[in-house]
Amino acid sequence: MAAFDTTRTTYGSHGLNGRINGFFAGIFGTIAAWNDARITRNALSGLTDRELDDIGLTRGDIQAVAHGHARI
């Protein structure tokens, strides 16, 4: 169940702390996206050509799928 904090007078981050937090959140987000793409690429690379064909992919599609640019 979600809760909404109504005791704060302002929402969001402001000032230097907000910019620093945003900077680190951006870095961690980039690292997480890179790791997700790496895991996907490794998993798809481990499949045989027959298995890739069964899911409608070729070896050339792996990079695009790993980065979320799959052609459907």
CHARMM internal coordinates of N, CA and C (Angstrom, degrees):
IC EDIT
DIST 1 N 1 CA 1.4460
DIST 1 CA 1 C 1.5228
ANGL 1 N 1 CA 1 C 108.24
DIST 1 C 2 N 1.2884
ANGL 1 CA 1 C 2 N 116.87
DIHE 1 N 1 CA 1 C 2 N 131.95
DIST 2 N 2 CA 1.4504
ANGL 1 C 2 N 2 CA 122.10
DIHE 1 CA 1 C 2 N 2 CA -179.21
DIST 2 CA 2 C 1.5222
ANGL 2 N 2 CA 2 C 110.18
DIHE 1 C 2 N 2 CA 2 C -84.36
DIST 2 C 3 N 1.3112
ANGL 2 CA 2 C 3 N 114.58
DIHE 2 N 2 CA 2 C 3 N 147.98
DIST 3 N 3 CA 1.4625
ANGL 2 C 3 N 3 CA 120.35
DIHE 2 CA 2 C 3 N 3 CA 177.80
DIST 3 CA 3 C 1.5132
ANGL 3 N 3 CA 3 C 108.64
DIHE 2 C 3 N 3 CA 3 C -124.52
DIST 3 C 4 N 1.3010
ANGL 3 CA 3 C 4 N 117.30
DIHE 3 N 3 CA 3 C 4 N 145.35
DIST 4 N 4 CA 1.4507
ANGL 3 C 4 N 4 CA 122.64
DIHE 3 CA 3 C 4 N 4 CA 179.18
DIST 4 CA 4 C 1.5212
ANGL 4 N 4 CA 4 C 107.79
DIHE 3 C 4 N 4 CA 4 C -117.91
DIST 4 C 5 N 1.3162
ANGL 4 CA 4 C 5 N 115.88
DIHE 4 N 4 CA 4 C 5 N 119.90
DIST 5 N 5 CA 1.4544
ANGL 4 C 5 N 5 CA 121.41
DIHE 4 CA 4 C 5 N 5 CA -177.35
DIST 5 CA 5 C 1.5206
ANGL 5 N 5 CA 5 C 109.57
DIHE 4 C 5 N 5 CA 5 C -78.07
DIST 5 C 6 N 1.3212
ANGL 5 CA 5 C 6 N 116.81
DIHE 5 N 5 CA 5 C 6 N 114.08
DIST 6 N 6 CA 1.4640
ANGL 5 C 6 N 6 CA 120.96
DIHE 5 CA 5 C 6 N 6 CA -179.55
DIST 6 CA 6 C 1.5192
ANGL 6 N 6 CA 6 C 112.33
DIHE 5 C 6 N 6 CA 6 C -102.80
DIST 6 C 7 N 1.3351
ANGL 6 CA 6 C 7 N 117.42
DIHE 6 N 6 CA 6 C 7 N 6.64
DIST 7 N 7 CA 1.4594
ANGL 6 C 7 N 7 CA 119.13
DIHE 6 CA 6 C 7 N 7 CA -177.57
DIST 7 CA 7 C 1.5192
ANGL 7 N 7 CA 7 C 112.75
DIHE 6 C 7 N 7 CA 7 C -88.88
DIST 7 C 8 N 1.3296
ANGL 7 CA 7 C 8 N 117.60
DIHE 7 N 7 CA 7 C 8 N -13.65
DIST 8 N 8 CA 1.4622
ANGL 7 C 8 N 8 CA 120.60
DIHE 7 CA 7 C 8 N 8 CA 179.92
DIST 8 CA 8 C 1.5183
ANGL 8 N 8 CA 8 C 109.25
DIHE 7 C 8 N 8 CA 8 C -86.16
DIST 8 C 9 N 1.3216
ANGL 8 CA 8 C 9 N 114.96
DIHE 8 N 8 CA 8 C 9 N 145.53
DIST 9 N 9 CA 1.4578
ANGL 8 C 9 N 9 CA 118.47
DIHE 8 CA 8 C 9 N 9 CA 179.87
DIST 9 CA 9 C 1.5210
ANGL 9 N 9 CA 9 C 112.04
DIHE 8 C 9 N 9 CA 9 C -88.64
DIST 9 C 10 N 1.3310
ANGL 9 CA 9 C 10 N 117.47
DIHE 9 N 9 CA 9 C 10 N -25.49
DIST 10 N 10 CA 1.4660
ANGL 9 C 10 N 10 CA 120.33
DIHE 9 CA 9 C 10 N 10 CA 177.25
DIST 10 CA 10 C 1.5138
ANGL 10 N 10 CA 10 C 108.66
DIHE 9 C 10 N 10 CA 10 C -129.48
DIST 10 C 11 N 1.3054
ANGL 10 CA 10 C 11 N 115.76
DIHE 10 N 10 CA 10 C 11 N 152.06
DIST 11 N 11 CA 1.4486
ANGL 10 C 11 N 11 CA 121.50
DIHE 10 CA 10 C 11 N 11 CA 179.66
DIST 11 CA 11 C 1.5153
ANGL 11 N 11 CA 11 C 108.33
DIHE 10 C 11 N 11 CA 11 C -120.17
DIST 11 C 12 N 1.3263
ANGL 11 CA 11 C 12 N 115.49
DIHE 11 N 11 CA 11 C 12 N 148.53
DIST 12 N 12 CA 1.4525
ANGL 11 C 12 N 12 CA 120.33
DIHE 11 CA 11 C 12 N 12 CA 179.73
DIST 12 CA 12 C 1.5123
ANGL 12 N 12 CA 12 C 110.26
DIHE 11 C 12 N 12 CA 12 C 95.53
DIST 12 C 13 N 1.3011
ANGL 12 CA 12 C 13 N 115.16
DIHE 12 N 12 CA 12 C 13 N 170.49
DIST 13 N 13 CA 1.4550
ANGL 12 C 13 N 13 CA 120.84
DIHE 12 CA 12 C 13 N 13 CA -179.59
DIST 13 CA 13 C 1.5131
ANGL 13 N 13 CA 13 C 109.72
DIHE 12 C 13 N 13 CA 13 C -103.59
DIST 13 C 14 N 1.2947
ANGL 13 CA 13 C 14 N 115.67
DIHE 13 N 13 CA 13 C 14 N 138.47
DIST 14 N 14 CA 1.4505
ANGL 13 C 14 N 14 CA 120.75
DIHE 13 CA 13 C 14 N 14 CA -178.72
DIST 14 CA 14 C 1.5187
ANGL 14 N 14 CA 14 C 109.40
DIHE 13 C 14 N 14 CA 14 C -128.56
DIST 14 C 15 N 1.2868
ANGL 14 CA 14 C 15 N 115.43
DIHE 14 N 14 CA 14 C 15 N 156.64
DIST 15 N 15 CA 1.4532
ANGL 14 C 15 N 15 CA 120.41
DIHE 14 CA 14 C 15 N 15 CA 173.95
DIST 15 CA 15 C 1.5099
ANGL 15 N 15 CA 15 C 113.74
DIHE 14 C 15 N 15 CA 15 C 76.57
DIST 15 C 16 N 1.3236
ANGL 15 CA 15 C 16 N 114.03
DIHE 15 N 15 CA 15 C 16 N -162.65
DIST 16 N 16 CA 1.4551
ANGL 15 C 16 N 16 CA 121.47
DIHE 15 CA 15 C 16 N 16 CA -175.45
DIST 16 CA 16 C 1.5202
ANGL 16 N 16 CA 16 C 112.36
DIHE 15 C 16 N 16 CA 16 C -62.49
DIST 16 C 17 N 1.3278
ANGL 16 CA 16 C 17 N 117.31
DIHE 16 N 16 CA 16 C 17 N -42.53
DIST 17 N 17 CA 1.4659
ANGL 16 C 17 N 17 CA 120.14
DIHE 16 CA 16 C 17 N 17 CA 179.44
DIST 17 CA 17 C 1.5236
ANGL 17 N 17 CA 17 C 111.43
DIHE 16 C 17 N 17 CA 17 C -60.03
DIST 17 C 18 N 1.3060
ANGL 17 CA 17 C 18 N 117.03
DIHE 17 N 17 CA 17 C 18 N -40.74
DIST 18 N 18 CA 1.4563
ANGL 17 C 18 N 18 CA 120.81
DIHE 17 CA 17 C 18 N 18 CA 179.29
DIST 18 CA 18 C 1.5168
ANGL 18 N 18 CA 18 C 111.83
DIHE 17 C 18 N 18 CA 18 C -65.18
DIST 18 C 19 N 1.3294
ANGL 18 CA 18 C 19 N 116.57
DIHE 18 N 18 CA 18 C 19 N -39.44
DIST 19 N 19 CA 1.4693
ANGL 18 C 19 N 19 CA 120.08
DIHE 18 CA 18 C 19 N 19 CA 179.01
DIST 19 CA 19 C 1.5201
ANGL 19 N 19 CA 19 C 110.74
DIHE 18 C 19 N 19 CA 19 C -68.74
DIST 19 C 20 N 1.3227
ANGL 19 CA 19 C 20 N 117.26
DIHE 19 N 19 CA 19 C 20 N -39.72
DIST 20 N 20 CA 1.4660
ANGL 19 C 20 N 20 CA 120.76
DIHE 19 CA 19 C 20 N 20 CA 178.75
DIST 20 CA 20 C 1.5214
ANGL 20 N 20 CA 20 C 109.61
DIHE 19 C 20 N 20 CA 20 C -65.60
DIST 20 C 21 N 1.3265
ANGL 20 CA 20 C 21 N 117.11
DIHE 20 N 20 CA 20 C 21 N -45.92
DIST 21 N 21 CA 1.4685
ANGL 20 C 21 N 21 CA 120.58
DIHE 20 CA 20 C 21 N 21 CA 178.38
DIST 21 CA 21 C 1.5248
ANGL 21 N 21 CA 21 C 110.98
DIHE 20 C 21 N 21 CA 21 C -61.51
DIST 21 C 22 N 1.3150
ANGL 21 CA 21 C 22 N 116.97
DIHE 21 N 21 CA 21 C 22 N -40.78
DIST 22 N 22 CA 1.4585
ANGL 21 C 22 N 22 CA 121.02
DIHE 21 CA 21 C 22 N 22 CA 178.03
DIST 22 CA 22 C 1.5133
ANGL 22 N 22 CA 22 C 112.11
DIHE 21 C 22 N 22 CA 22 C -64.05
DIST 22 C 23 N 1.3289
ANGL 22 CA 22 C 23 N 116.35
DIHE 22 N 22 CA 22 C 23 N -38.47
DIST 23 N 23 CA 1.4567
ANGL 22 C 23 N 23 CA 121.39
DIHE 22 CA 22 C 23 N 23 CA 178.19
DIST 23 CA 23 C 1.5227
ANGL 23 N 23 CA 23 C 110.70
DIHE 22 C 23 N 23 CA 23 C -61.46
DIST 23 C 24 N 1.3332
ANGL 23 CA 23 C 24 N 116.62
DIHE 23 N 23 CA 23 C 24 N -49.81
DIST 24 N 24 CA 1.4609
ANGL 23 C 24 N 24 CA 120.29
DIHE 23 CA 23 C 24 N 24 CA -179.38
DIST 24 CA 24 C 1.5257
ANGL 24 N 24 CA 24 C 111.70
DIHE 23 C 24 N 24 CA 24 C -68.70
DIST 24 C 25 N 1.3125
ANGL 24 CA 24 C 25 N 117.85
DIHE 24 N 24 CA 24 C 25 N -35.03
DIST 25 N 25 CA 1.4606
ANGL 24 C 25 N 25 CA 120.30
DIHE 24 CA 24 C 25 N 25 CA 176.43
DIST 25 CA 25 C 1.5248
ANGL 25 N 25 CA 25 C 110.01
DIHE 24 C 25 N 25 CA 25 C -63.46
DIST 25 C 26 N 1.3190
ANGL 25 CA 25 C 26 N 116.86
DIHE 25 N 25 CA 25 C 26 N -38.99
DIST 26 N 26 CA 1.4603
ANGL 25 C 26 N 26 CA 121.14
DIHE 25 CA 25 C 26 N 26 CA 177.14
DIST 26 CA 26 C 1.5169
ANGL 26 N 26 CA 26 C 112.04
DIHE 25 C 26 N 26 CA 26 C -64.16
DIST 26 C 27 N 1.3231
ANGL 26 CA 26 C 27 N 116.18
DIHE 26 N 26 CA 26 C 27 N -42.35
DIST 27 N 27 CA 1.4677
ANGL 26 C 27 N 27 CA 120.08
DIHE 26 CA 26 C 27 N 27 CA 178.71
DIST 27 CA 27 C 1.5238
ANGL 27 N 27 CA 27 C 110.38
DIHE 26 C 27 N 27 CA 27 C -63.98
DIST 27 C 28 N 1.3213
ANGL 27 CA 27 C 28 N 116.96
DIHE 27 N 27 CA 27 C 28 N -47.84
DIST 28 N 28 CA 1.4576
ANGL 27 C 28 N 28 CA 120.20
DIHE 27 CA 27 C 28 N 28 CA -179.53
DIST 28 CA 28 C 1.5255
ANGL 28 N 28 CA 28 C 111.31
DIHE 27 C 28 N 28 CA 28 C -64.59
DIST 28 C 29 N 1.3110
ANGL 28 CA 28 C 29 N 117.60
DIHE 28 N 28 CA 28 C 29 N -35.74
DIST 29 N 29 CA 1.4597
ANGL 28 C 29 N 29 CA 120.94
DIHE 28 CA 28 C 29 N 29 CA 176.86
DIST 29 CA 29 C 1.5199
ANGL 29 N 29 CA 29 C 111.78
DIHE 28 C 29 N 29 CA 29 C -64.95
DIST 29 C 30 N 1.3312
ANGL 29 CA 29 C 30 N 116.25
DIHE 29 N 29 CA 29 C 30 N -40.79
DIST 30 N 30 CA 1.4616
ANGL 29 C 30 N 30 CA 120.75
DIHE 29 CA 29 C 30 N 30 CA 177.97
DIST 30 CA 30 C 1.5186
ANGL 30 N 30 CA 30 C 111.08
DIHE 29 C 30 N 30 CA 30 C -64.89
DIST 30 C 31 N 1.3229
ANGL 30 CA 30 C 31 N 116.56
DIHE 30 N 30 CA 30 C 31 N -42.79
DIST 31 N 31 CA 1.4709
ANGL 30 C 31 N 31 CA 120.53
DIHE 30 CA 30 C 31 N 31 CA 178.30
DIST 31 CA 31 C 1.5163
ANGL 31 N 31 CA 31 C 110.70
DIHE 30 C 31 N 31 CA 31 C -63.97
DIST 31 C 32 N 1.3236
ANGL 31 CA 31 C 32 N 117.59
DIHE 31 N 31 CA 31 C 32 N -41.67
DIST 32 N 32 CA 1.4649
ANGL 31 C 32 N 32 CA 120.95
DIHE 31 CA 31 C 32 N 32 CA 179.48
DIST 32 CA 32 C 1.5252
ANGL 32 N 32 CA 32 C 110.94
DIHE 31 C 32 N 32 CA 32 C -64.28
DIST 32 C 33 N 1.3375
ANGL 32 CA 32 C 33 N 117.65
DIHE 32 N 32 CA 32 C 33 N -41.47
DIST 33 N 33 CA 1.4659
ANGL 32 C 33 N 33 CA 120.71
DIHE 32 CA 32 C 33 N 33 CA 178.51
DIST 33 CA 33 C 1.5236
ANGL 33 N 33 CA 33 C 110.78
DIHE 32 C 33 N 33 CA 33 C -65.24
DIST 33 C 34 N 1.3252
ANGL 33 CA 33 C 34 N 117.18
DIHE 33 N 33 CA 33 C 34 N -41.27
DIST 34 N 34 CA 1.4687
ANGL 33 C 34 N 34 CA 120.82
DIHE 33 CA 33 C 34 N 34 CA 177.63
DIST 34 CA 34 C 1.5264
ANGL 34 N 34 CA 34 C 110.26
DIHE 33 C 34 N 34 CA 34 C -61.65
DIST 34 C 35 N 1.3241
ANGL 34 CA 34 C 35 N 117.14
DIHE 34 N 34 CA 34 C 35 N -43.48
DIST 35 N 35 CA 1.4606
ANGL 34 C 35 N 35 CA 120.82
DIHE 34 CA 34 C 35 N 35 CA -178.81
DIST 35 CA 35 C 1.5314
ANGL 35 N 35 CA 35 C 111.07
DIHE 34 C 35 N 35 CA 35 C -66.49
DIST 35 C 36 N 1.3244
ANGL 35 CA 35 C 36 N 117.55
DIHE 35 N 35 CA 35 C 36 N -39.98
DIST 36 N 36 CA 1.4677
ANGL 35 C 36 N 36 CA 120.40
DIHE 35 CA 35 C 36 N 36 CA 177.18
DIST 36 CA 36 C 1.5234
ANGL 36 N 36 CA 36 C 110.44
DIHE 35 C 36 N 36 CA 36 C -61.46
DIST 36 C 37 N 1.3385
ANGL 36 CA 36 C 37 N 117.31
DIHE 36 N 36 CA 36 C 37 N -43.50
DIST 37 N 37 CA 1.4619
ANGL 36 C 37 N 37 CA 121.03
DIHE 36 CA 36 C 37 N 37 CA 178.88
DIST 37 CA 37 C 1.5233
ANGL 37 N 37 CA 37 C 110.73
DIHE 36 C 37 N 37 CA 37 C -64.58
DIST 37 C 38 N 1.3182
ANGL 37 CA 37 C 38 N 117.45
DIHE 37 N 37 CA 37 C 38 N -38.92
DIST 38 N 38 CA 1.4615
ANGL 37 C 38 N 38 CA 121.74
DIHE 37 CA 37 C 38 N 38 CA 179.23
DIST 38 CA 38 C 1.5224
ANGL 38 N 38 CA 38 C 111.32
DIHE 37 C 38 N 38 CA 38 C -63.49
DIST 38 C 39 N 1.3238
ANGL 38 CA 38 C 39 N 116.41
DIHE 38 N 38 CA 38 C 39 N -44.96
DIST 39 N 39 CA 1.4643
ANGL 38 C 39 N 39 CA 121.10
DIHE 38 CA 38 C 39 N 39 CA 179.81
DIST 39 CA 39 C 1.5277
ANGL 39 N 39 CA 39 C 110.26
DIHE 38 C 39 N 39 CA 39 C -63.96
DIST 39 C 40 N 1.3248
ANGL 39 CA 39 C 40 N 116.82
DIHE 39 N 39 CA 39 C 40 N -44.16
DIST 40 N 40 CA 1.4635
ANGL 39 C 40 N 40 CA 120.59
DIHE 39 CA 39 C 40 N 40 CA 179.03
DIST 40 CA 40 C 1.5193
ANGL 40 N 40 CA 40 C 111.02
DIHE 39 C 40 N 40 CA 40 C -63.09
DIST 40 C 41 N 1.3342
ANGL 40 CA 40 C 41 N 116.37
DIHE 40 N 40 CA 40 C 41 N -45.38
DIST 41 N 41 CA 1.4668
ANGL 40 C 41 N 41 CA 121.25
DIHE 40 CA 40 C 41 N 41 CA 179.24
DIST 41 CA 41 C 1.5285
ANGL 41 N 41 CA 41 C 110.95
DIHE 40 C 41 N 41 CA 41 C -60.16
DIST 41 C 42 N 1.3166
ANGL 41 CA 41 C 42 N 117.75
DIHE 41 N 41 CA 41 C 42 N -44.26
DIST 42 N 42 CA 1.4637
ANGL 41 C 42 N 42 CA 121.28
DIHE 41 CA 41 C 42 N 42 CA 179.39
DIST 42 CA 42 C 1.5205
ANGL 42 N 42 CA 42 C 111.91
DIHE 41 C 42 N 42 CA 42 C -65.26
DIST 42 C 43 N 1.3286
ANGL 42 CA 42 C 43 N 116.89
DIHE 42 N 42 CA 42 C 43 N -40.82
DIST 43 N 43 CA 1.4631
ANGL 42 C 43 N 43 CA 120.06
DIHE 42 CA 42 C 43 N 43 CA -179.75
DIST 43 CA 43 C 1.5244
ANGL 43 N 43 CA 43 C 110.79
DIHE 42 C 43 N 43 CA 43 C -65.65
DIST 43 C 44 N 1.3313
ANGL 43 CA 43 C 44 N 117.47
DIHE 43 N 43 CA 43 C 44 N -44.67
DIST 44 N 44 CA 1.4568
ANGL 43 C 44 N 44 CA 120.32
DIHE 43 CA 43 C 44 N 44 CA -179.80
DIST 44 CA 44 C 1.5248
ANGL 44 N 44 CA 44 C 111.69
DIHE 43 C 44 N 44 CA 44 C -69.89
DIST 44 C 45 N 1.3138
ANGL 44 CA 44 C 45 N 117.05
DIHE 44 N 44 CA 44 C 45 N -34.24
DIST 45 N 45 CA 1.4647
ANGL 44 C 45 N 45 CA 120.04
DIHE 44 CA 44 C 45 N 45 CA 179.15
DIST 45 CA 45 C 1.5245
ANGL 45 N 45 CA 45 C 111.48
DIHE 44 C 45 N 45 CA 45 C -67.10
DIST 45 C 46 N 1.3109
ANGL 45 CA 45 C 46 N 116.90
DIHE 45 N 45 CA 45 C 46 N -25.03
DIST 46 N 46 CA 1.4547
ANGL 45 C 46 N 46 CA 121.06
DIHE 45 CA 45 C 46 N 46 CA 179.68
DIST 46 CA 46 C 1.5216
ANGL 46 N 46 CA 46 C 113.78
DIHE 45 C 46 N 46 CA 46 C -78.72
DIST 46 C 47 N 1.3337
ANGL 46 CA 46 C 47 N 116.68
DIHE 46 N 46 CA 46 C 47 N -10.07
DIST 47 N 47 CA 1.4634
ANGL 46 C 47 N 47 CA 119.79
DIHE 46 CA 46 C 47 N 47 CA 179.55
DIST 47 CA 47 C 1.5240
ANGL 47 N 47 CA 47 C 110.54
DIHE 46 C 47 N 47 CA 47 C -81.54
DIST 47 C 48 N 1.3149
ANGL 47 CA 47 C 48 N 115.42
DIHE 47 N 47 CA 47 C 48 N 153.79
DIST 48 N 48 CA 1.4625
ANGL 47 C 48 N 48 CA 119.76
DIHE 47 CA 47 C 48 N 48 CA 175.35
DIST 48 CA 48 C 1.5260
ANGL 48 N 48 CA 48 C 108.96
DIHE 47 C 48 N 48 CA 48 C -78.20
DIST 48 C 49 N 1.3335
ANGL 48 CA 48 C 49 N 115.67
DIHE 48 N 48 CA 48 C 49 N 166.23
DIST 49 N 49 CA 1.4577
ANGL 48 C 49 N 49 CA 119.77
DIHE 48 CA 48 C 49 N 49 CA 177.50
DIST 49 CA 49 C 1.5239
ANGL 49 N 49 CA 49 C 111.14
DIHE 48 C 49 N 49 CA 49 C -60.20
DIST 49 C 50 N 1.3101
ANGL 49 CA 49 C 50 N 117.04
DIHE 49 N 49 CA 49 C 50 N -36.17
DIST 50 N 50 CA 1.4620
ANGL 49 C 50 N 50 CA 121.80
DIHE 49 CA 49 C 50 N 50 CA 178.56
DIST 50 CA 50 C 1.5301
ANGL 50 N 50 CA 50 C 110.57
DIHE 49 C 50 N 50 CA 50 C -64.64
DIST 50 C 51 N 1.3206
ANGL 50 CA 50 C 51 N 117.32
DIHE 50 N 50 CA 50 C 51 N -44.18
DIST 51 N 51 CA 1.4608
ANGL 50 C 51 N 51 CA 121.03
DIHE 50 CA 50 C 51 N 51 CA 179.49
DIST 51 CA 51 C 1.5314
ANGL 51 N 51 CA 51 C 111.09
DIHE 50 C 51 N 51 CA 51 C -65.58
DIST 51 C 52 N 1.3217
ANGL 51 CA 51 C 52 N 116.39
DIHE 51 N 51 CA 51 C 52 N -39.52
DIST 52 N 52 CA 1.4658
ANGL 51 C 52 N 52 CA 119.21
DIHE 51 CA 51 C 52 N 52 CA 176.50
DIST 52 CA 52 C 1.5262
ANGL 52 N 52 CA 52 C 110.40
DIHE 51 C 52 N 52 CA 52 C -63.59
DIST 52 C 53 N 1.3359
ANGL 52 CA 52 C 53 N 116.69
DIHE 52 N 52 CA 52 C 53 N -41.70
DIST 53 N 53 CA 1.4589
ANGL 52 C 53 N 53 CA 120.85
DIHE 52 CA 52 C 53 N 53 CA 178.91
DIST 53 CA 53 C 1.5312
ANGL 53 N 53 CA 53 C 110.53
DIHE 52 C 53 N 53 CA 53 C -62.48
DIST 53 C 54 N 1.3203
ANGL 53 CA 53 C 54 N 117.20
DIHE 53 N 53 CA 53 C 54 N -35.62
DIST 54 N 54 CA 1.4664
ANGL 53 C 54 N 54 CA 121.05
DIHE 53 CA 53 C 54 N 54 CA 179.13
DIST 54 CA 54 C 1.5240
ANGL 54 N 54 CA 54 C 111.93
DIHE 53 C 54 N 54 CA 54 C -62.52
DIST 54 C 55 N 1.3090
ANGL 54 CA 54 C 55 N 117.65
DIHE 54 N 54 CA 54 C 55 N -31.22
DIST 55 N 55 CA 1.4701
ANGL 54 C 55 N 55 CA 120.34
DIHE 54 CA 54 C 55 N 55 CA 179.13
DIST 55 CA 55 C 1.5203
ANGL 55 N 55 CA 55 C 111.52
DIHE 54 C 55 N 55 CA 55 C -99.95
DIST 55 C 56 N 1.3303
ANGL 55 CA 55 C 56 N 116.69
DIHE 55 N 55 CA 55 C 56 N 9.21
DIST 56 N 56 CA 1.4672
ANGL 55 C 56 N 56 CA 120.78
DIHE 55 CA 55 C 56 N 56 CA 173.92
DIST 56 CA 56 C 1.5058
ANGL 56 N 56 CA 56 C 114.86
DIHE 55 C 56 N 56 CA 56 C 81.17
DIST 56 C 57 N 1.3270
ANGL 56 CA 56 C 57 N 117.73
DIHE 56 N 56 CA 56 C 57 N 27.13
DIST 57 N 57 CA 1.4671
ANGL 56 C 57 N 57 CA 121.13
DIHE 56 CA 56 C 57 N 57 CA -179.43
DIST 57 CA 57 C 1.5206
ANGL 57 N 57 CA 57 C 111.00
DIHE 56 C 57 N 57 CA 57 C -123.43
DIST 57 C 58 N 1.3090
ANGL 57 CA 57 C 58 N 115.07
DIHE 57 N 57 CA 57 C 58 N 161.59
DIST 58 N 58 CA 1.4595
ANGL 57 C 58 N 58 CA 121.77
DIHE 57 CA 57 C 58 N 58 CA 170.47
DIST 58 CA 58 C 1.5173
ANGL 58 N 58 CA 58 C 107.29
DIHE 57 C 58 N 58 CA 58 C -122.69
DIST 58 C 59 N 1.3114
ANGL 58 CA 58 C 59 N 117.18
DIHE 58 N 58 CA 58 C 59 N 171.53
DIST 59 N 59 CA 1.4683
ANGL 58 C 59 N 59 CA 120.67
DIHE 58 CA 58 C 59 N 59 CA 178.53
DIST 59 CA 59 C 1.5214
ANGL 59 N 59 CA 59 C 111.16
DIHE 58 C 59 N 59 CA 59 C -59.08
DIST 59 C 60 N 1.3152
ANGL 59 CA 59 C 60 N 116.66
DIHE 59 N 59 CA 59 C 60 N -33.72
DIST 60 N 60 CA 1.4622
ANGL 59 C 60 N 60 CA 120.91
DIHE 59 CA 59 C 60 N 60 CA 179.89
DIST 60 CA 60 C 1.5230
ANGL 60 N 60 CA 60 C 113.82
DIHE 59 C 60 N 60 CA 60 C -69.14
DIST 60 C 61 N 1.3194
ANGL 60 CA 60 C 61 N 117.49
DIHE 60 N 60 CA 60 C 61 N -16.79
DIST 61 N 61 CA 1.4680
ANGL 60 C 61 N 61 CA 121.55
DIHE 60 CA 60 C 61 N 61 CA -179.78
DIST 61 CA 61 C 1.5218
ANGL 61 N 61 CA 61 C 112.94
DIHE 60 C 61 N 61 CA 61 C -86.43
DIST 61 C 62 N 1.3038
ANGL 61 CA 61 C 62 N 118.06
DIHE 61 N 61 CA 61 C 62 N -13.67
DIST 62 N 62 CA 1.4647
ANGL 61 C 62 N 62 CA 121.25
DIHE 61 CA 61 C 62 N 62 CA -171.48
DIST 62 CA 62 C 1.5276
ANGL 62 N 62 CA 62 C 112.00
DIHE 61 C 62 N 62 CA 62 C -59.24
DIST 62 C 63 N 1.3173
ANGL 62 CA 62 C 63 N 117.77
DIHE 62 N 62 CA 62 C 63 N -46.05
DIST 63 N 63 CA 1.4713
ANGL 62 C 63 N 63 CA 120.53
DIHE 62 CA 62 C 63 N 63 CA -178.18
DIST 63 CA 63 C 1.5296
ANGL 63 N 63 CA 63 C 111.12
DIHE 62 C 63 N 63 CA 63 C -61.97
DIST 63 C 64 N 1.3299
ANGL 63 CA 63 C 64 N 116.82
DIHE 63 N 63 CA 63 C 64 N -43.28
DIST 64 N 64 CA 1.4634
ANGL 63 C 64 N 64 CA 120.17
DIHE 63 CA 63 C 64 N 64 CA -179.76
DIST 64 CA 64 C 1.5243
ANGL 64 N 64 CA 64 C 111.38
DIHE 63 C 64 N 64 CA 64 C -65.38
DIST 64 C 65 N 1.3142
ANGL 64 CA 64 C 65 N 116.85
DIHE 64 N 64 CA 64 C 65 N -41.04
DIST 65 N 65 CA 1.4637
ANGL 64 C 65 N 65 CA 120.86
DIHE 64 CA 64 C 65 N 65 CA 179.09
DIST 65 CA 65 C 1.5281
ANGL 65 N 65 CA 65 C 110.21
DIHE 64 C 65 N 65 CA 65 C -65.16
DIST 65 C 66 N 1.3080
ANGL 65 CA 65 C 66 N 117.06
DIHE 65 N 65 CA 65 C 66 N -41.81
DIST 66 N 66 CA 1.4606
ANGL 65 C 66 N 66 CA 120.98
DIHE 65 CA 65 C 66 N 66 CA -178.63
DIST 66 CA 66 C 1.5162
ANGL 66 N 66 CA 66 C 111.98
DIHE 65 C 66 N 66 CA 66 C -62.54
DIST 66 C 67 N 1.3214
ANGL 66 CA 66 C 67 N 116.69
DIHE 66 N 66 CA 66 C 67 N -30.70
DIST 67 N 67 CA 1.4758
ANGL 66 C 67 N 67 CA 120.40
DIHE 66 CA 66 C 67 N 67 CA -179.98
DIST 67 CA 67 C 1.5161
ANGL 67 N 67 CA 67 C 113.21
DIHE 66 C 67 N 67 CA 67 C -99.32
DIST 67 C 68 N 1.3344
ANGL 67 CA 67 C 68 N 117.01
DIHE 67 N 67 CA 67 C 68 N 9.51
DIST 68 N 68 CA 1.4502
ANGL 67 C 68 N 68 CA 120.86
DIHE 67 CA 67 C 68 N 68 CA 175.91
DIST 68 CA 68 C 1.4999
ANGL 68 N 68 CA 68 C 115.03
DIHE 67 C 68 N 68 CA 68 C 77.88
DIST 68 C 69 N 1.3288
ANGL 68 CA 68 C 69 N 117.98
DIHE 68 N 68 CA 68 C 69 N 19.65
DIST 69 N 69 CA 1.4593
ANGL 68 C 69 N 69 CA 121.78
DIHE 68 CA 68 C 69 N 69 CA 180.00
DIST 69 CA 69 C 1.5197
ANGL 69 N 69 CA 69 C 110.82
DIHE 68 C 69 N 69 CA 69 C -111.84
DIST 69 C 70 N 1.3143
ANGL 69 CA 69 C 70 N 116.47
DIHE 69 N 69 CA 69 C 70 N 39.58
DIST 70 N 70 CA 1.4665
ANGL 69 C 70 N 70 CA 120.60
DIHE 69 CA 69 C 70 N 70 CA -175.19
DIST 70 CA 70 C 1.5161
ANGL 70 N 70 CA 70 C 109.89
DIHE 69 C 70 N 70 CA 70 C -70.85
DIST 70 C 71 N 1.2901
ANGL 70 CA 70 C 71 N 115.33
DIHE 70 N 70 CA 70 C 71 N 144.71
DIST 71 N 71 CA 1.4672
ANGL 70 C 71 N 71 CA 121.14
DIHE 70 CA 70 C 71 N 71 CA 174.42
DIST 71 CA 71 C 1.5184
ANGL 71 N 71 CA 71 C 107.35
DIHE 70 C 71 N 71 CA 71 C -91.54
DIST 71 C 72 N 1.3067
ANGL 71 CA 71 C 72 N 115.59
DIHE 71 N 71 CA 71 C 72 N 127.69
DIST 72 N 72 CA 1.4598
ANGL 71 C 72 N 72 CA 119.14
DIHE 71 CA 71 C 72 N 72 CA -178.14
DIST 72 CA 72 C 1.5130
ANGL 72 N 72 CA 72 C 109.00
DIHE 71 C 72 N 72 CA 72 C -123.87
END
COOR INIT
IC SEED 1 N 1 CA 1 C
IC BUILD
